[in-house]
Amino acid sequence: QRYKGLGEMNPEQLWETTMNPKTRVLMQVSIDDKVLNERLISTLMGEGAQERKAYILEYANFNKEDTYFDKVNNARSDTSGRN
């Protein structure tokens, strides 16, 4: 199931997926170039379909392996010994 925000989840799901210190993963996110990122978000999330399509066609690499889940799983295993 997909949620737009945490307020749409029932308390049990929120605890299981987000609040439980034994299973949650906290990751720090930092932005190096705020102007570049703002432009990219506007391109990808804005109303200009042509700009979005051009960006996707030029930069999308659908064969690239996504390592995000590996990072999350590694972070979970690193903290699994904590109480």
C-alpha positions in Angstrom: 0.0 0.0 0.0 1.2 3.5 -0.7 0.8 6.5 1.6 1.1 10.2 0.9 2.1 10.9 4.5 2.7 9.3 7.8 -0.7 10.5 9.0 -2.5 8.1 6.6 -0.9 5.0 8.3 -2.6 3.2 11.2 -0.6 3.2 14.4 0.6 -0.4 14.1 2.0 0.2 10.6 3.6 3.4 11.7 5.3 1.7 14.6 6.4 -1.2 12.5 7.8 0.8 9.6 9.0 4.0 11.1 9.0 4.3 14.9 10.4 1.0 16.2 14.0 1.6 17.2 14.9 -2.1 16.6 13.9 -2.0 12.9 14.1 1.7 11.8 17.1 3.1 10.0 18.1 6.7 10.3 20.2 8.1 7.5 21.7 11.6 7.3 21.0 13.4 4.0 22.9 16.4 2.9 22.7 18.6 -0.2 25.9 19.9 -1.7 24.5 22.1 -4.5 21.2 23.6 -3.5 20.7 25.5 -6.7 21.4 22.5 -8.9 19.1 20.3 -6.9 16.3 22.9 -6.9 16.5 23.1 -10.7 16.5 19.3 -11.0 13.4 19.0 -8.8 11.7 21.6 -10.8 12.5 19.7 -14.0 11.4 16.3 -12.7 8.4 17.4 -10.6 7.3 20.5 -12.4 4.7 21.0 -15.2 7.2 21.0 -18.1 6.8 17.6 -19.6 9.2 18.2 -22.5 12.0 19.2 -20.1 11.3 16.1 -18.0 11.3 13.8 -21.0 14.5 15.3 -22.3 16.2 14.9 -19.0 15.1 11.3 -18.6 16.1 10.3 -22.1 19.6 11.9 -21.6 20.4 10.8 -18.1 18.3 7.7 -17.1 20.3 4.5 -16.9 17.7 1.8 -16.4 20.5 -0.9 -16.4 22.3 0.7 -13.4 22.1 -1.3 -10.2 20.5 0.6 -7.4 22.5 0.3 -4.2 20.1 2.2 -2.0 18.5 -1.0 -0.6 22.0 -2.4 0.0 22.9 0.6 2.1 19.7 0.4 4.1 20.2 -3.4 4.7 23.8 -2.8 5.8 22.7 0.0 8.2 20.1 -2.3 9.7 22.7 -5.1 10.2 25.1 -2.6 11.7 22.5 -1.6 14.3 20.9 -5.0 14.9 23.0 -5.5 18.0 21.7 -2.4 19.7 18.9 -2.3 22.2 
